[in-house]
């Protein structure tokens, strides 16, 4: 059996995943019996004033983290009790000499807060994210009551050194570039410009902001090779390089990608010391099993899947694709070599081969991690593979210049290279951002689609292993070395590499077939993830807090928004509307209806209209209430423009069809609507004030009558303007403004 340790680690990972799937949450064991210790959710209440004692196990510029929590009750007669969860505490302006130190035991008093859970489709679930890190809540407005004298001097010294290096970066670079370099070199993301992070993420190069294998390879391998060239023994060079990497990982916080990369590097050095062969997949499997054994919650984080998915893409998918596309290496060199030499020379041919290999490697990583990206982020950048070809070759120069500027006094001028490279990265991202179809948004796939995708991908990988090969060290189609092909009559001819004519034709035919079928397989993989089961007519009442937000999806593909705002939740467009639309793969909204211009009805829609190009969401038509002809300069109705008329009473069918959904705070309700004609009334209540929307179902669902217009009589008796999707919506221009009466 090949790679037995790798397969054993995969079995262990499967057992951990099954255990986590069947484990009961909330302080109750899987057998049903109560746990001896409580969790933060069962023991504490939101906005409760508490006093806790815990040990600082991690901290950064904004927060520090406590474990081994003990909660002191208000009644001194009752004993304190422990909880299993960890806590996050916001950093304060501490008195000099009284700040929490790394590894110290502190006693704090503050207000306990739960993390918000996702209440809308596509919304980021903060509570689930921190529960995967075993963190049950946060403490705000904390006051330090006591601190132990003992603390971790090494971890605290590393934290102070990290702060000094960050300050130096801000002295030698502009603030925006300094925040990027602090993220790349030190893992400090608190000061990172949000616009740059979103720009990198939209273009598929956000991975350079995470400390990963590139950093570890450059620092660890560079130091190891330097010591070896200076004459250091193998053991001393390996131990020194490994020790520096461990300290570097501790300073940057030991995230998922850092822990994986450092662990795999240490296994590589161990193989060098013991004289064994290093295997990429075995090292990755062992580190994945160890990390999940310590933190099973990593199975719920996208960073874990993306980090190890990239390794699998390099170690499994890329070699398979390369074998399928390359065919017989000797035949390729004989056929292509002379032409390249005559046209560009030997060096150009070599560079072209490296470029094609890099392109194939990037494509392999993208295809391996594509379901993960769509599952967590609902969209992928289309040109990320090509942009990475321009960005990654200069990452080593970027990091070397940054390290020189930080570590060597008087050489801050080296930061000029960082400024030039980061400016070039931003320029490239903005140029790629303007390309058509720069983002593919099929929405979140179903579980069966992900399983079918990876099953087909494994089939393509397996196809590369069963191709017939003969000669020295090559496999026949039956699978074992030394087994003779049926068409090769003499064993001596097979060992010497001679091939019979029929065997050669069979091999060449299979190579051509693989080159033709592989792109077809790629398209089939994309088609599996893009397929959507028709859902019919669906209305979703979004939880926006104090406000309104309703989305109507028709069975014929139209999408309509009715209001979208909130006075109790900030940036509702960014955190509710955008992820909801992308979750279902909705990159086009046919019309947005606004009932009245209050902020709790329109501020989310205003965000959507301002950022529609960056978010990749187009809006065809903006429908406003009748205001007596008075519109503001920005196209919004005048707040005192007048009252909307009432819809005809015969169209009101609320009593006949019943209430579709009660939109309560903390609940997002999705209801299916049936029927092609008639009217639909959706009602929601806020503090006893009814909010009624009257939608003419037949007029909205008909392809030729999507919006009031075309000379027809609108519900208020007036004539609407003609609305043409081909003219107004295809180019992504500003949405057209029309009028209607709110019922």
C-alpha positions in Angstrom: 0.0 0.0 0.0 1.4 3.4 -1.0 1.5 6.2 1.6 -0.1 4.2 4.5 0.4 7.0 7.0 -1.5 9.4 4.7 -4.5 7.1 4.5 -4.4 6.4 8.2 -4.5 10.2 8.8 -7.5 10.5 6.5 -9.3 7.8 8.4 -8.6 9.7 11.7 -9.9 13.0 10.1 -13.1 11.2 9.1 -13.6 9.8 12.6 -13.1 13.3 14.1 -15.6 14.8 11.5 -18.2 12.1 12.4 -17.7 12.7 16.1 -18.3 16.4 15.6 -21.4 15.8 13.5 -23.1 13.6 16.1 -21.9 15.5 19.2 -24.7 17.4 21.0 -24.1 21.1 21.6 -24.8 23.2 24.6 -23.1 21.4 27.5 -24.8 18.0 26.9 -22.8 15.0 25.8 -23.6 12.9 22.9 -25.1 10.2 25.2 -27.5 12.7 26.6 -26.0 13.1 30.0 -25.2 16.6 31.4 -21.6 17.8 31.4 -19.9 18.6 34.7 -18.9 22.1 33.5 -21.1 24.7 31.9 -20.7 26.8 28.7 -21.0 30.5 28.4 -24.4 30.2 26.6 -25.9 28.2 29.5 -24.3 30.0 32.4 -24.4 33.7 31.3 -26.8 36.1 29.9 -26.4 38.8 27.2 -25.4 42.2 28.6 -24.8 40.8 32.0 -22.2 42.4 34.3 -19.8 39.7 35.3 -16.4 39.2 37.0 -14.2 36.5 35.5 -10.7 35.1 36.0 -8.7 33.6 33.1 -5.3 33.2 31.5 -4.2 35.3 28.5 -3.3 32.8 25.8 -3.3 35.2 22.8 -3.5 38.9 22.1 -3.2 41.5 19.3 -3.6 45.2 18.9 -7.4 45.1 19.4 -8.2 42.1 21.6 -6.8 39.6 24.0 -8.1 36.1 24.6 -8.7 34.2 27.8 -9.0 30.5 28.6 -9.5 28.5 31.8 -12.4 30.8 32.6 -13.8 31.0 36.1 -17.0 33.1 36.7 -17.4 34.8 40.1 -21.0 35.3 41.1 -22.5 38.5 42.5 -23.4 36.8 45.7 -20.1 36.1 47.6 -21.8 33.3 49.5 -22.0 31.2 46.3 -18.8 29.6 45.0 -17.4 30.6 41.6 -17.8 28.1 38.7 -15.8 27.3 35.6 -17.0 27.4 32.0 -15.6 25.5 29.1 -15.6 28.4 26.6 -12.9 31.0 26.0 -13.6 34.7 26.0 -12.5 37.7 23.9 -11.8 41.0 25.8 -11.5 44.3 24.0 -8.2 46.2 24.6 -8.5 49.3 26.8 -6.3 52.3 27.7 -4.6 50.4 30.5 -2.6 52.1 33.2 1.2 51.8 32.7 2.4 48.6 34.2 -1.1 47.1 34.6 -1.9 45.9 31.1 -2.6 42.1 30.7 0.5 40.2 29.8 0.8 37.1 27.7 0.4 34.0 29.9 -0.7 36.0 33.0 -3.8 35.2 35.0 -6.1 38.2 35.2 -9.4 39.1 36.9 -11.7 41.4 35.0 -15.1 43.0 35.4 -17.1 43.9 32.4 -20.3 43.4 30.3 -20.7 40.0 28.7 -22.0 39.9 25.1 -22.9 37.0 22.9 -21.9 37.0 19.2 -24.6 37.6 16.7 -25.9 34.6 14.8 -26.8 34.7 11.1 -30.5 35.3 10.6 -30.5 35.7 6.8 -29.4 33.4 4.0 -25.7 34.2 3.1 -25.1 36.3 6.2 -21.8 35.7 8.0 -22.4 33.7 11.1 -20.2 35.3 13.7 -21.4 33.0 16.5 -20.6 29.8 14.6 -17.2 31.2 13.6 -16.1 31.9 17.1 -17.7 28.6 18.4 -15.4 26.8 16.0 -12.5 28.5 17.9 -14.1 27.5 21.2 -14.9 31.1 22.1 -18.3 31.7 23.7 -18.5 35.4 23.9 -16.8 38.8 24.4 -16.3 41.1 27.3 -16.7 44.8 26.7 -15.8 47.8 28.9 -13.4 45.5 30.9 -11.8 46.8 34.1 -8.7 45.0 35.3 -9.0 44.1 39.0 -6.0 41.8 39.5 -3.0 40.4 37.5 -0.6 37.6 38.4 3.1 38.3 38.6 3.9 35.2 36.5 3.6 35.5 32.7 5.2 34.1 29.5 8.3 36.2 29.0 9.1 34.8 25.5 5.6 35.3 24.2 5.4 38.8 25.6 8.8 39.7 24.2 7.7 38.5 20.8 4.6 40.6 21.0 6.6 43.7 21.9 9.0 43.1 19.1 6.1 42.7 16.7 4.7 46.1 17.8 8.1 47.7 17.3 8.5 46.3 13.8 5.0 47.5 13.0 5.8 51.0 14.2 8.9 51.0 12.0 6.8 50.0 8.9 4.5 53.0 9.5 7.5 55.3 9.8 9.1 54.3 6.5 5.9 53.6 4.4 2.6 55.5 3.7 -0.2 54.3 6.0 -2.0 52.2 3.4 1.2 50.4 2.2 2.4 50.0 5.8 -0.8 48.3 6.9 -0.5 45.9 3.9 3.1 45.1 4.8 2.3 44.6 8.5 -0.4 42.1 7.4 2.0 40.2 5.1 5.0 40.1 7.3 3.6 40.2 10.8 0.0 38.9 10.5 -1.4 42.1 12.0 -4.7 42.7 10.3 -6.3 45.2 12.7 -5.0 48.2 10.7 -5.5 46.8 7.2 -7.4 49.1 4.9 -10.8 47.5 4.3 -10.9 48.7 0.7 -7.6 47.0 -0.2 -8.7 43.8 1.5 -12.0 43.7 -0.5 -10.1 44.7 -3.7 -7.6 41.8 -3.3 -10.4 39.4 -2.4 -12.5 40.3 -5.5 -9.5 39.6 -7.7 -8.4 36.4 -6.0 -5.0 37.5 -4.5 -6.2 37.9 -0.9 -4.1 34.8 0.0 -0.9 37.0 -0.1 -2.3 38.7 3.0 -2.1 35.5 5.0 1.1 34.1 6.3 1.4 30.7 4.5 3.9 28.4 2.9 5.5 31.1 0.9 6.6 33.0 4.0 7.8 29.8 5.7 9.7 28.6 2.6 11.4 31.9 2.2 12.4 32.4 5.8 13.0 28.7 6.9 14.6 27.4 3.7 16.6 30.6 3.1 18.1 30.5 6.6 18.8 26.7 6.3 20.6 27.1 3.0 22.5 30.1 4.2 23.8 28.2 7.2 24.7 25.2 5.1 26.7 27.4 2.7 28.5 28.9 5.7 29.6 25.4 6.7 27.2 24.7 9.5 26.4 21.0 10.1 23.1 19.6 8.8 21.6 19.1 12.3 22.6 22.6 13.5 21.2 24.3 10.3 17.9 22.3 10.6 17.5 23.0 14.3 18.3 26.7 13.9 16.0 27.2 10.9 13.2 25.3 12.7 13.6 27.2 15.9 13.4 30.6 14.1 10.3 29.5 12.3 8.6 28.4 15.5 9.3 31.8 17.1 8.1 33.5 13.9 4.8 31.5 14.0 4.3 32.3 17.7 4.8 36.0 17.0 2.3 36.0 14.2 -0.4 34.2 16.2 0.0 30.6 14.8 -3.1 30.7 12.5 -4.2 27.7 10.6 -2.0 28.3 7.5 1.0 29.2 9.7 0.6 26.1 11.8 0.3 23.8 8.8 3.3 25.4 7.0 5.6 25.3 10.0 4.6 21.8 10.8 5.2 20.6 7.3 8.6 22.4 7.2 9.7 20.7 10.5 8.7 17.3 9.0 10.8 18.1 6.0 13.8 18.9 8.2 13.2 15.7 10.2 13.3 13.7 6.9 16.6 15.4 6.1 18.1 14.5 9.4 17.0 10.9 9.3 17.8 10.3 5.7 14.2 9.6 4.7 12.3 10.8 1.6 10.0 13.7 2.3 6.4 13.2 0.9 4.2 16.2 0.6 0.9 14.4 1.0 2.0 12.4 4.0 3.2 15.5 5.7 -0.1 17.4 4.9 -2.2 14.5 6.1 -0.3 14.2 9.4 -0.5 17.9 10.2 -4.2 18.0 9.3 -4.9 15.1 11.7 -2.9 16.6 14.5 -4.5 20.0 14.1 -8.1 18.6 14.1 -7.2 16.4 17.1 -6.4 19.5 19.0 -9.1 21.8 17.5 -12.0 19.8 15.9 -13.8 23.1 15.3 -11.4 23.9 12.4 -13.7 21.7 10.3 -16.1 24.6 10.2 -13.6 27.2 9.0 -12.9 28.1 5.4 -9.2 28.7 6.1 -8.6 25.1 6.9 -10.1 23.8 3.7 -8.4 26.4 1.5 -5.0 25.8 3.1 -5.1 22.0 2.8 -7.0 22.2 -0.5 -4.2 24.2 -2.0 -1.7 21.5 -0.9 -3.9 18.8 -2.4 -4.1 20.8 -5.6 -0.3 20.9 -5.9 0.3 17.3 -4.8 -2.6 15.5 -6.5 -4.4 17.5 -9.1 -1.5 19.2 -10.7 0.6 16.1 -11.4 -2.5 14.3 -12.8 -3.3 17.2 -15.2 0.3 17.4 -16.2 0.4 13.7 -17.1 -2.8 13.9 -19.1 -1.7 16.9 -21.1 2.0 16.2 -21.5 1.8 12.7 -23.0 5.1 11.2 -24.0 7.9 13.6 -23.0 10.4 12.3 -25.6 8.0 12.6 -28.5 7.0 16.1 -27.4 10.7 17.2 -27.3 11.4 15.7 -30.7 8.3 17.4 -32.3 8.4 20.8 -30.7 12.1 21.3 -30.0 13.4 22.4 -33.4 10.5 24.8 -34.0 11.1 26.6 -30.8 14.8 26.8 -31.4 14.3 28.3 -34.8 11.7 30.8 -33.6 12.7 32.0 -30.2 15.7 30.0 -29.1 16.2 27.5 -26.3 15.8 30.1 -23.4 12.5 31.3 -24.6 11.2 27.7 -24.9 12.3 27.1 -21.4 10.6 30.2 -20.0 7.5 29.3 -22.0 7.4 25.9 -20.4 7.7 27.3 -17.0 4.9 29.7 -17.7 2.6 26.9 -18.8 3.5 24.9 -15.8 2.7 27.8 -13.5 -0.6 28.4 -15.3 -1.5 24.7 -15.0 -0.6 24.7 -11.3 -2.7 27.7 -10.6 -5.6 26.1 -12.5 -5.2 22.9 -10.5 -5.4 24.8 -7.2 -8.4 26.8 -8.3 -10.3 23.7 -9.4 -9.5 21.8 -6.2 -10.7 24.6 -4.0 -13.5 25.9 -6.2 -16.4 24.2 -4.2 -14.9 25.5 -1.0 -14.8 29.1 -2.3 -18.4 28.9 -3.5 -19.6 27.2 -0.3 -18.2 30.0 1.9 -18.1 33.0 -0.4 -20.6 32.2 -3.2 -18.5 33.7 -6.0 -15.0 33.3 -7.5 -12.9 35.8 -9.5 -12.7 34.7 -13.1 -9.2 36.0 -13.9 -7.5 35.1 -10.6 -5.3 32.4 -12.2 -3.8 35.0 -14.7 -3.5 37.7 -12.1 -1.6 35.4 -9.8 0.9 34.7 -12.6 1.7 38.5 -12.5 1.7 38.8 -8.7 3.3 35.7 -7.2 6.8 36.0 -9.0 7.4 39.3 -7.2 6.3 38.1 -3.7 9.8 37.0 -2.8 11.2 40.4 -3.7 8.4 42.1 -1.7 9.1 40.1 1.4 12.9 40.4 1.2 12.7 44.1 0.8 10.3 44.4 3.7 12.4 42.2 6.0 15.5 44.3 5.1 13.7 47.5 5.8 12.5 46.2 9.2 15.5 44.3 10.4 18.5 46.4 9.2 18.7 49.9 10.7 19.4 52.6 8.2 18.1 50.6 5.2 14.5 51.8 5.3 15.0 52.9 1.8 14.4 49.3 0.8 10.8 50.0 1.6 10.6 51.9 -1.7 10.6 48.6 -3.5 7.6 47.5 -1.4 5.8 50.7 -2.2 6.4 50.3 -6.0 5.3 46.6 -5.9 2.1 47.3 -3.8 1.2 50.2 -6.1 1.6 47.9 -9.0 -0.6 45.2 -7.4 -3.3 47.8 -6.8 -3.1 49.0 -10.3 -3.4 45.5 -11.7 -6.3 44.7 -9.5 -8.2 47.8 -10.6 -7.5 47.0 -14.2 -8.7 43.5 -13.9 -11.7 44.7 -11.9 -12.9 46.5 -15.0 -12.8 43.5 -17.3 -16.1 42.0 -18.3 -17.3 38.9 -16.4 -14.5 39.5 -13.8 -16.6 37.6 -11.2 -18.5 34.3 -11.5 -21.4 34.2 -9.0 -23.4 30.9 -9.3 -24.3 31.0 -5.6 -23.8 28.5 -2.9 -23.9 24.9 -4.2 -25.8 22.1 -2.6 -24.1 19.3 -0.7 -24.8 16.7 -3.4 -23.2 19.0 -6.0 -20.0 19.3 -4.0 -19.9 15.5 -3.6 -20.5 14.9 -7.3 -17.8 17.5 -8.2 -15.1 15.9 -6.1 -16.2 12.5 -7.3 -15.7 13.5 -10.9 -12.4 15.3 -10.1 -11.1 12.1 -8.5 -12.2 10.2 -11.6 -10.1 12.5 -13.7 -7.1 12.1 -11.4 -7.6 8.3 -11.5 -7.7 8.4 -15.3 -4.1 9.8 -15.3 -2.9 6.8 -13.4 -4.3 4.1 -15.7 -2.9 5.3 -19.0 -0.8 2.7 -20.7 3.0 3.3 -20.4 5.8 1.0 -21.2 9.6 1.3 -21.1 11.8 1.5 -18.1 9.8 2.2 -14.9 6.6 2.8 -16.8 3.2 1.1 -16.3 1.1 -0.9 -18.7 -2.6 -0.5 -18.7 -2.9 -3.5 -16.4 -1.2 -1.6 -13.7 2.1 -3.2 -12.7 5.7 -2.7 -13.8 7.3 -5.4 -15.8 4.0 -6.8 -17.1 4.1 -7.1 -20.9 1.7 -5.4 -23.2 -0.4 -7.8 -25.2 1.0 -6.3 -28.5 4.6 -6.7 -27.4 5.7 -10.2 -28.1 9.2 -10.3 -26.7 10.1 -9.3 -23.1 13.5 -8.2 -24.2 12.0 -5.6 -26.6 9.8 -4.2 -23.8 12.7 -3.8 -21.4 14.8 -2.0 -24.0 12.1 0.5 -24.6 11.1 -0.8 -28.1 7.4 -0.6 -28.8 5.4 -2.5 -31.3 3.5 -0.4 -33.9 0.0 -1.3 -32.5 1.0 -0.4 -28.9 2.4 2.9 -30.1 -0.7 3.7 -31.9 -2.8 2.8 -28.9 -0.7 5.0 -26.6 -0.8 8.0 -29.0 -4.6 7.6 -29.5 -5.2 7.5 -25.7 -3.0 10.7 -25.3 -5.0 12.6 -27.9 -8.3 11.4 -26.3 -7.1 12.6 -22.9 -6.2 16.0 -24.3 -9.6 16.3 -25.8 -11.6 15.0 -22.8 -9.8 17.0 -20.1 -11.2 20.4 -21.1 -14.6 18.8 -21.5 -14.2 17.4 -17.9 -13.3 20.9 -16.7 -16.5 22.3 -18.3 -18.5 19.5 -16.8 -17.1 20.3 -13.3 -18.2 24.0 -13.7 -21.6 22.9 -15.0 -22.2 20.8 -11.9 -21.6 23.7 -9.6 -23.6 26.1 -11.7 -26.7 24.0 -11.9 -29.7 25.2 -9.9 -32.9 23.3 -9.2 -35.9 25.5 -10.2 -37.6 26.8 -7.0 -40.7 28.4 -8.4 -42.0 31.7 -6.9 -40.3 32.6 -3.6 -40.7 35.5 -1.3 -38.0 36.1 1.4 -38.6 38.5 4.4 -35.1 39.5 5.5 -34.3 40.2 9.1 -32.9 43.8 9.1 -33.9 44.7 12.6 -35.9 47.9 12.7 -36.7 48.3 9.1 -37.9 46.4 6.0 -36.4 44.2 3.4 -38.3 41.8 1.1 -37.1 39.9 -1.9 -39.4 38.4 -4.5 -38.0 35.7 -6.9 -40.3 34.6 -9.7 -40.4 31.2 -11.3 -39.4 32.9 -14.6 -36.2 34.3 -13.2 -37.1 37.9 -12.3 -35.9 39.3 -9.0 -37.6 42.2 -7.2 -36.6 44.0 -4.0 -39.2 45.8 -1.9 -37.5 48.3 0.5 -34.1 47.5 2.1 -33.0 49.4 5.1 -32.6 49.4 8.8 -32.2 51.9 11.6 -30.8 49.4 14.1 -28.2 47.6 12.0 -25.3 49.4 10.3 -24.4 48.8 6.7 -27.4 46.6 6.1 -26.6 46.6 2.3 -23.1 45.2 2.8 -23.9 42.7 5.5 -27.5 41.6 4.5 -28.5 42.5 1.0 -25.2 41.7 -0.8 -24.6 38.3 0.8 -28.2 37.3 0.4 -28.2 38.0 -3.3 -24.9 36.3 -3.9 -25.9 33.3 -1.8 -28.6 32.5 -4.4 -26.4 33.6 -7.3 -28.5 36.7 -8.1 -26.3 39.2 -9.8 -29.2 41.0 -11.5 -32.2 42.8 -9.9 -35.0 43.6 -12.3 -36.6 46.3 -10.1 -36.3 47.8 -6.6 -39.6 49.2 -5.1 -39.3 51.8 -2.3 -42.4 52.5 -0.3 -41.2 55.8 1.3 -37.9 57.6 1.8 -37.3 56.8 5.5 -33.8 55.7 6.3 -35.0 52.3 7.7 -36.4 51.5 4.2 -33.8 52.9 1.8 -30.3 53.0 3.3 -29.5 49.4 2.3 -30.7 50.0 -1.2 -28.6 53.2 -1.4 -25.5 51.1 -0.5 -26.5 48.6 -3.2 -26.8 51.3 -5.9 -23.5 53.0 -4.9 -21.5 49.8 -4.9 -23.2 47.9 -7.7 -20.1 47.8 -9.8 -17.8 46.6 -7.1 -20.4 44.0 -5.9 -21.2 42.9 -9.4 -24.9 43.4 -8.9 -26.9 45.3 -11.5 -30.3 47.0 -11.0 -32.5 47.7 -13.9 -35.3 49.9 -12.5 -35.9 51.9 -9.4 -39.6 52.4 -8.6 -40.5 55.2 -6.2 -43.8 56.2 -4.6 -45.9 58.9 -6.2 -44.9 62.3 -4.8 -47.0 64.7 -6.8 -44.2 65.1 -9.3 -41.7 66.4 -6.8 -38.4 64.5 -7.0 -35.1 65.6 -5.4 -32.0 66.3 -7.4 -30.7 62.8 -6.5 -33.8 61.1 -7.9 -35.3 60.4 -4.4 -38.8 61.5 -3.6 -39.3 64.6 -1.6 -40.2 63.8 2.0 -43.2 66.0 1.8 -44.2 65.2 -1.8 -47.6 63.7 -0.9 -49.3 60.5 0.0 -49.6 57.5 -2.2 -53.0 56.4 -3.4 -54.7 53.2 -2.5 -54.9 50.2 -4.7 -58.3 49.0 -6.0 -60.1 47.1 -3.3 -60.9 44.2 -5.7 -57.2 43.4 -5.9 -56.8 42.9 -2.2 -56.9 39.2 -1.4 -55.2 39.2 2.0 -58.3 37.8 3.7 -58.7 35.1 1.0 -55.1 33.9 0.8 -54.2 34.6 4.4 -51.0 36.1 5.9 -48.0 34.7 4.1 -45.4 35.4 6.8 -44.9 37.3 10.0 -41.5 39.0 9.8 -40.4 39.0 13.4 -37.1 40.3 14.7 -34.4 37.6 14.6 -36.3 35.5 12.1 -36.0 35.3 8.3 -39.0 33.6 6.7 -39.1 32.3 3.1 -42.5 31.4 1.7 -43.4 29.9 -1.7 -46.2 31.5 -3.7 -48.4 29.6 -6.0 -50.5 30.9 -8.9 -49.8 32.8 -12.1 -52.5 35.5 -11.9 -54.1 37.5 -9.1 -52.6 39.5 -6.4 -50.3 38.7 -3.5 -50.4 40.7 -0.3 -47.4 40.4 2.1 -47.7 41.9 5.5 -45.3 42.4 8.3 -45.7 44.1 11.7 -43.3 46.4 13.5 -44.3 47.5 16.9 -47.9 47.2 16.0 -47.7 49.3 12.8 -48.8 47.3 9.8 -46.7 47.5 6.7 -48.6 46.3 3.6 -47.2 45.6 0.1 -49.6 45.1 -2.7 -48.0 43.3 -5.7 -49.8 42.7 -8.9 -48.5 39.1 -9.4 -49.5 38.7 -13.0 -47.9 42.0 -14.1 -44.6 41.3 -12.4 -44.4 37.6 -13.5 -45.2 38.2 -17.2 -42.0 38.5 -19.3 -43.4 41.4 -21.3 -44.8 43.2 -18.3 -42.1 43.3 -15.7 -42.5 46.8 -14.6 -45.3 49.4 -14.7 -45.0 51.0 -18.2 -45.6 50.5 -21.9 -48.6 52.9 -21.9 -50.7 50.6 -19.7 -52.7 51.9 -16.8 -50.9 51.5 -13.5 -52.9 50.7 -10.3 -53.3 54.4 -9.5 -54.7 55.1 -12.9 -51.7 56.9 -14.3 -49.6 55.9 -17.3 -46.1 54.5 -16.5 -43.0 55.0 -18.6 -41.7 52.3 -20.9 -38.9 50.2 -19.4 -36.6 48.3 -21.6 -34.2 45.9 -19.9 -32.0 45.5 -23.1 -31.5 49.3 -23.2 -31.3 50.2 -19.6 -29.9 47.2 -17.7 -27.5 45.4 -19.9 -24.7 48.0 -19.7 -24.9 48.3 -15.9 -25.8 52.0 -16.1 -27.7 53.9 -13.5 -31.2 52.5 -12.9 -34.2 54.2 -14.3 -36.5 56.0 -11.9 -40.3 55.4 -12.2 -43.3 56.1 -10.0 -45.9 53.9 -8.4 -48.5 54.1 -5.7 -47.8 52.2 -2.4 -50.8 50.3 -1.2 
